[in-house]
Amino acid sequence: MVHWTLLHVLLWNSFSVHLSHAVSHTLQYIQTAVTPGIDLPEYTDVGLVDGEPFVYYDSNIKKYIPKTEWIKKITDDDPDSWSSGTQNQNDAQEIYKENVFTLMRRFNQTEGVHTLQRIYGCELHDDGTVRGYEQLAYDGEDFISLDLEHVTWTADKPQALITKNKLNTEGTAPFQKFYLENTCIEWLQKYMSYGRDTLERKARPEVSVFHKHSSVVCHATGFYPKEVNITWQRDGEVMHENVELRETLPNQDGSFQKRIILRVSPEDLQKHNYTCVVQHSSLDKEIVKILNNTVSGDLTDGGSAALRIGFLAAVLVFVVFVAFVGFLLWKNKSDFKQVPQNMSPSEENPQEEV
């Protein structure tokens, strides 16, 4: 069982970098190194297109593998892509392991569970504009990031100043900027050509409303793509107070689910009209669910119990995914060295020492 503190650390990568709402498509790589001694791989690499994993490697299986059918088409263009990708990851794994201990020394730590994480990728917007990003974290807290506007590295911790100064002195930021805003976009477009039927599919959400203790839950599930807008309205006005919007979670079939919780008193339920409004790209018009005080009871009734099972299953999928999702790291006996980036399973883009 993964300790919840560690899980909280690993969740950094899911919530620290927020993708823009106007994004058309995204390519993202998440890599994680973890100190040994726990029930997790010491190193993982996950590639995602539009939020869905398409390639994966970890230090237990020691093999770069496809996670979707459509990415297997890459072998038509590059028959050696998977073997080359595996070799790159085997090399990176050793670099990552050493860099965790490098940072432990830098933070004056001698024991405990520690993680070094990196996320990088690019977004292609509907209007043709692009955005790249790169960020690293240590033990779930921001460590260093790439400021693409000013083309420089920014330290988020005093311990990151060594890395920042060396990277800026060596001039790696312009290279990374070009890589993220050009090369990454080219690979994203290539992957879209492989998986267009899957990645551009549309699935309508199923929406239900039910009571849970002193709150009311609006639950949307089965939708694709991931972007969705769910709001509670009172007498036609969007509510912001006493409303909790949960994170979007994956379902086992590749679709998504999301819920929004409204805390409301029985008296207010009698006085006002409450509606849950769901907007999604698969819909010709928004879905509106009207709440009344006869909505089915709490999660002990049959229908709500099914929703609970589905929700818990999604949480499990999310936890397992997050636990194996992470970010890139660096090496040297006294410092870091950037490891190659993986815009394709076989592509190696050597970077300079940090």
C-alpha positions as CSV (number, residue, x, y, z in Angstrom):
1,M,0.0,0.0,0.0
2,V,1.4,3.4,-1.0
3,H,1.7,5.7,1.9
4,W,-0.7,8.7,1.5
5,T,2.1,11.2,2.1
6,L,4.0,9.8,-0.8
7,L,0.8,9.8,-2.9
8,H,0.4,13.4,-2.1
9,V,3.9,14.1,-3.3
10,L,3.3,12.2,-6.5
11,L,0.1,14.1,-7.1
12,W,2.2,17.2,-7.6
13,N,2.6,16.3,-11.2
14,S,-1.1,16.2,-11.8
15,F,-2.0,19.5,-10.3
16,S,1.1,21.7,-10.4
17,V,1.0,22.3,-14.1
18,H,-2.5,23.3,-15.4
19,L,-3.2,23.0,-19.1
20,S,-5.0,25.8,-20.8
21,H,-8.7,25.5,-21.3
22,A,-8.5,26.5,-25.0
23,V,-6.1,23.6,-25.8
24,S,-6.8,21.5,-28.8
25,H,-4.2,18.8,-28.2
26,T,-1.4,18.1,-25.7
27,L,1.8,16.0,-25.6
28,Q,3.2,15.5,-22.1
29,Y,5.9,13.5,-20.5
30,I,6.0,12.8,-16.8
31,Q,9.0,11.1,-15.2
32,T,9.6,10.2,-11.5
33,A,12.5,8.9,-9.5
34,V,11.9,7.5,-6.0
35,T,14.3,6.3,-3.3
36,P,14.4,2.5,-3.0
37,G,12.7,0.5,-0.3
38,I,9.0,1.1,-1.1
39,D,6.5,-0.8,-3.2
40,L,7.0,1.4,-6.3
41,P,9.4,1.3,-9.2
42,E,12.5,3.5,-8.5
43,Y,12.0,5.2,-11.9
44,T,9.0,5.6,-14.2
45,D,8.4,7.4,-17.5
46,V,4.9,8.0,-18.9
47,G,4.0,9.7,-22.1
48,L,0.5,11.2,-22.6
49,V,-1.3,12.5,-25.6
50,D,-4.4,14.5,-24.6
51,G,-4.1,13.2,-21.1
52,E,-4.1,9.5,-22.1
53,P,-1.0,7.4,-21.6
54,F,0.5,6.1,-24.8
55,V,4.0,4.9,-23.8
56,Y,5.3,3.7,-20.5
57,Y,8.6,2.5,-18.9
58,D,9.5,1.6,-15.3
59,S,12.6,0.2,-13.6
60,N,10.8,-3.1,-12.8
61,I,9.8,-4.1,-16.3
62,K,12.9,-2.4,-17.9
63,K,11.1,-2.1,-21.2
64,Y,9.5,0.8,-23.1
65,I,6.1,-0.3,-24.1
66,P,3.0,1.0,-26.0
67,K,-0.1,1.7,-24.0
68,T,-2.4,2.3,-27.0
69,E,-2.9,0.4,-30.2
70,W,-2.4,3.5,-32.4
71,I,1.1,4.2,-31.2
72,K,2.2,0.9,-32.6
73,K,2.0,2.4,-36.0
74,I,5.3,4.2,-35.3
75,T,7.1,1.0,-36.2
76,D,6.1,1.5,-39.8
77,D,8.3,4.7,-39.8
78,D,10.9,3.4,-37.3
79,P,11.2,-0.3,-36.8
80,D,13.7,0.1,-34.1
81,S,11.7,2.6,-32.1
82,W,10.9,0.4,-29.1
83,S,14.3,-1.1,-28.7
84,S,16.0,2.3,-29.0
85,G,13.5,3.7,-26.5
86,T,14.2,0.9,-24.1
87,Q,17.9,1.5,-24.3
88,N,17.5,5.3,-23.7
89,Q,15.3,4.6,-20.7
90,N,17.7,2.0,-19.2
91,D,20.4,4.7,-19.4
92,A,18.2,7.4,-17.9
93,Q,17.2,5.1,-15.1
94,E,20.7,5.0,-13.7
95,I,21.1,8.8,-14.0
96,Y,17.8,9.3,-12.1
97,K,18.8,7.0,-9.3
98,E,22.0,8.9,-8.7
99,N,20.3,12.3,-8.9
100,V,17.9,11.5,-6.1
101,F,20.8,11.0,-3.8
102,T,22.5,14.1,-5.1
103,L,19.5,16.2,-4.0
104,M,19.3,14.3,-0.7
105,R,22.8,15.5,0.0
106,R,22.0,19.0,-1.1
107,F,19.0,19.1,1.3
108,N,21.1,17.5,4.1
109,Q,18.9,14.3,4.1
110,T,20.3,10.9,5.0
111,E,17.1,8.7,5.0
112,G,13.4,8.6,4.2
113,V,11.3,8.4,1.1
114,H,12.2,11.1,-1.5
115,T,11.1,11.9,-5.0
116,L,12.6,13.9,-7.9
117,Q,10.1,14.7,-10.6
118,R,9.9,16.4,-13.9
119,I,7.1,17.3,-16.3
120,Y,7.5,18.7,-19.7
121,G,5.5,19.0,-22.9
122,C,3.6,21.2,-25.3
123,E,0.1,22.3,-26.2
124,L,-1.4,23.0,-29.6
125,H,-4.3,25.5,-29.4
126,D,-7.3,25.7,-31.7
127,D,-6.1,29.0,-33.1
128,G,-2.7,27.5,-34.1
129,T,-0.7,29.0,-31.2
130,V,1.5,26.8,-29.1
131,R,2.8,26.6,-25.5
132,G,5.6,24.6,-24.0
133,Y,6.4,24.1,-20.3
134,E,9.0,22.3,-18.2
135,Q,9.1,22.0,-14.4
136,L,10.8,19.9,-11.8
137,A,9.9,19.1,-8.2
138,Y,11.6,17.6,-5.2
139,D,9.5,15.8,-2.6
140,G,6.4,17.3,-4.2
141,E,7.5,20.9,-4.1
142,D,8.5,23.1,-7.0
143,F,12.3,22.9,-7.5
144,I,13.2,24.6,-10.8
145,S,11.2,25.6,-13.9
146,L,11.8,27.0,-17.3
147,D,10.6,30.5,-18.0
148,L,9.9,30.5,-21.7
149,E,8.9,34.1,-21.9
150,H,12.3,35.3,-20.6
151,V,14.2,32.2,-21.8
152,T,15.8,31.5,-18.5
153,W,15.7,28.9,-15.7
154,T,14.1,30.0,-12.4
155,A,15.0,28.4,-9.0
156,D,12.1,27.8,-6.7
157,K,14.3,26.6,-3.8
158,P,17.7,27.9,-2.5
159,Q,19.0,24.4,-3.2
160,A,18.1,24.8,-6.9
161,L,20.4,27.8,-7.4
162,I,23.4,25.6,-8.2
163,T,21.4,23.9,-11.0
164,K,19.8,27.2,-12.2
165,N,23.2,29.0,-12.5
166,K,24.8,26.2,-14.3
167,L,22.0,25.7,-16.8
168,N,21.8,29.5,-17.5
169,T,25.5,29.7,-17.9
170,E,25.6,26.9,-20.4
171,G,22.7,28.4,-22.3
172,T,20.3,25.4,-22.3
173,A,17.1,27.5,-22.1
174,P,17.0,28.6,-25.8
175,F,17.5,25.0,-26.8
176,Q,14.7,23.9,-24.5
177,K,12.4,26.6,-25.8
178,F,12.9,25.5,-29.4
179,Y,12.5,21.9,-28.4
180,L,9.2,22.5,-26.6
181,E,7.7,25.0,-29.0
182,N,8.7,23.3,-32.2
183,T,10.0,19.7,-32.0
184,C,7.4,18.7,-29.4
185,I,4.6,20.1,-31.6
186,E,5.9,18.2,-34.6
187,W,5.7,15.0,-32.6
188,L,2.3,15.8,-31.3
189,Q,1.0,16.3,-34.8
190,K,2.6,13.0,-35.9
191,Y,1.0,11.2,-33.0
192,M,-2.4,12.8,-33.8
193,S,-2.1,11.4,-37.3
194,Y,-1.6,7.9,-35.8
195,G,-4.4,8.1,-33.3
196,R,-6.9,10.6,-34.8
197,D,-9.8,8.2,-34.7
198,T,-9.3,7.5,-31.0
199,L,-8.1,11.0,-29.9
200,E,-10.8,13.0,-31.7
201,R,-13.7,10.8,-30.7
202,K,-16.6,12.3,-28.8
203,A,-18.6,10.6,-26.0
204,R,-21.6,12.1,-24.3
205,P,-21.7,12.4,-20.5
206,E,-24.3,10.6,-18.4
207,V,-25.4,12.9,-15.6
208,S,-27.1,12.1,-12.3
209,V,-27.9,14.0,-9.1
210,F,-28.1,12.5,-5.7
211,H,-28.0,13.3,-2.0
212,K,-24.9,12.5,0.1
213,H,-25.3,13.2,3.7
214,S,-25.9,17.0,4.0
215,S,-24.7,17.7,0.5
216,V,-26.0,17.1,-3.0
217,V,-23.8,15.7,-5.7
218,C,-24.0,16.2,-9.5
219,H,-22.0,13.4,-11.2
220,A,-21.1,13.3,-14.9
221,T,-19.4,10.1,-16.3
222,G,-18.5,8.4,-19.6
223,F,-17.5,11.6,-21.4
224,Y,-14.6,12.2,-23.8
225,P,-12.6,14.3,-24.3
226,K,-11.6,15.2,-20.8
227,E,-12.5,18.9,-20.8
228,V,-15.9,19.5,-19.3
229,N,-17.7,22.3,-17.5
230,I,-20.1,21.5,-14.6
231,T,-21.8,24.1,-12.4
232,W,-24.5,24.4,-9.8
233,Q,-27.1,27.1,-10.4
234,R,-29.6,28.6,-7.9
235,D,-32.6,30.3,-9.5
236,G,-30.6,30.5,-12.7
237,E,-27.5,32.1,-11.2
238,V,-24.1,30.2,-11.1
239,M,-23.0,29.4,-7.6
240,H,-19.5,29.8,-6.3
241,E,-20.0,29.5,-2.5
242,N,-20.6,26.2,-0.8
243,V,-19.6,24.4,-4.0
244,E,-16.7,21.9,-4.3
245,L,-15.6,21.0,-7.8
246,R,-13.7,17.7,-7.8
247,E,-10.8,16.8,-10.1
248,T,-11.7,14.9,-13.3
249,L,-10.9,11.2,-12.9
250,P,-10.3,8.5,-15.6
251,N,-12.6,5.6,-16.1
252,Q,-11.3,2.2,-17.0
253,D,-12.7,2.4,-20.6
254,G,-10.7,5.6,-21.3
255,S,-13.5,8.0,-20.7
256,F,-13.7,10.4,-17.7
257,Q,-15.9,11.3,-14.8
258,K,-16.3,14.4,-12.7
259,R,-18.5,15.5,-9.8
260,I,-19.5,18.8,-8.2
261,I,-20.7,18.9,-4.6
262,L,-23.2,21.4,-3.3
263,R,-23.6,22.0,0.5
264,V,-27.2,23.2,1.0
265,S,-29.6,23.2,3.9
266,P,-33.1,21.6,3.7
267,E,-34.6,25.1,4.2
268,D,-32.8,26.5,1.1
269,L,-33.8,23.5,-0.9
270,Q,-37.4,24.4,-0.2
271,K,-36.9,28.1,-1.0
272,H,-34.9,28.0,-4.2
273,N,-34.6,26.1,-7.5
274,Y,-31.2,24.3,-7.9
275,T,-30.0,22.9,-11.2
276,C,-26.8,21.2,-12.3
277,V,-25.6,22.3,-15.7
278,V,-23.1,20.2,-17.8
279,Q,-21.4,21.5,-20.9
280,H,-19.2,19.3,-23.1
281,S,-18.0,19.3,-26.7
282,S,-20.0,16.1,-27.5
283,L,-23.3,17.9,-26.7
284,D,-25.4,20.0,-29.1
285,K,-26.8,21.7,-26.0
286,E,-26.0,21.6,-22.3
287,I,-27.5,19.1,-20.0
288,V,-29.6,20.5,-17.2
289,K,-30.5,18.4,-14.2
290,I,-33.2,19.9,-11.9
291,L,-32.7,19.2,-8.2
292,N,-35.7,18.8,-5.9
293,N,-36.1,17.5,-2.4
294,T,-37.2,14.1,-3.6
295,V,-33.8,13.3,-5.1
296,S,-32.8,9.7,-4.1
297,G,-31.3,9.4,-0.6
298,D,-27.6,9.0,0.2
299,L,-25.2,6.5,-1.1
300,T,-26.9,3.5,0.4
301,D,-29.6,3.3,-2.2
302,G,-29.0,1.1,-5.2
303,G,-28.4,3.7,-7.9
304,S,-26.1,5.8,-5.8
305,A,-24.3,2.7,-4.6
306,A,-23.5,1.9,-8.2
307,L,-22.2,5.5,-8.6
308,R,-20.1,5.0,-5.5
309,I,-18.6,1.8,-6.9
310,G,-17.8,3.6,-10.2
311,F,-16.3,6.5,-8.4
312,L,-14.1,4.4,-6.2
313,A,-13.0,2.4,-9.3
314,A,-12.1,5.7,-11.0
315,V,-10.2,6.8,-7.9
316,L,-8.3,3.5,-7.9
317,V,-7.4,3.9,-11.6
318,F,-6.3,7.5,-10.8
319,V,-4.2,6.5,-7.8
320,V,-2.5,3.7,-9.7
321,F,-1.8,6.0,-12.6
322,V,-0.5,8.8,-10.5
323,A,1.7,6.4,-8.5
324,F,3.4,5.4,-11.6
325,V,3.5,8.8,-13.2
326,G,6.5,11.1,-12.7
327,F,9.3,13.2,-14.1
328,L,12.9,13.5,-15.4
329,L,16.1,13.9,-13.5
330,W,19.8,14.5,-13.8
331,K,23.1,13.2,-12.7
332,N,26.7,13.7,-11.7
333,K,28.5,12.7,-8.6
334,S,28.5,16.2,-7.4
335,D,25.7,17.6,-9.6
336,F,23.0,16.9,-12.1
337,K,23.2,16.0,-15.8
338,Q,20.1,16.3,-18.0
339,V,19.0,13.1,-19.5
340,P,17.6,12.8,-23.0
341,Q,14.0,13.8,-23.6
342,N,11.7,11.3,-25.2
343,M,9.5,12.9,-27.8
344,S,9.3,9.5,-29.5
345,P,10.1,6.1,-28.1
346,S,13.3,6.0,-30.0
347,E,14.4,9.7,-30.3
348,E,17.4,10.7,-28.2
349,N,18.0,14.4,-27.7
350,P,21.2,14.8,-25.7
351,Q,21.4,17.7,-23.4
352,E,24.2,19.4,-21.6
353,E,25.5,18.8,-18.1
354,V,23.9,20.8,-15.3
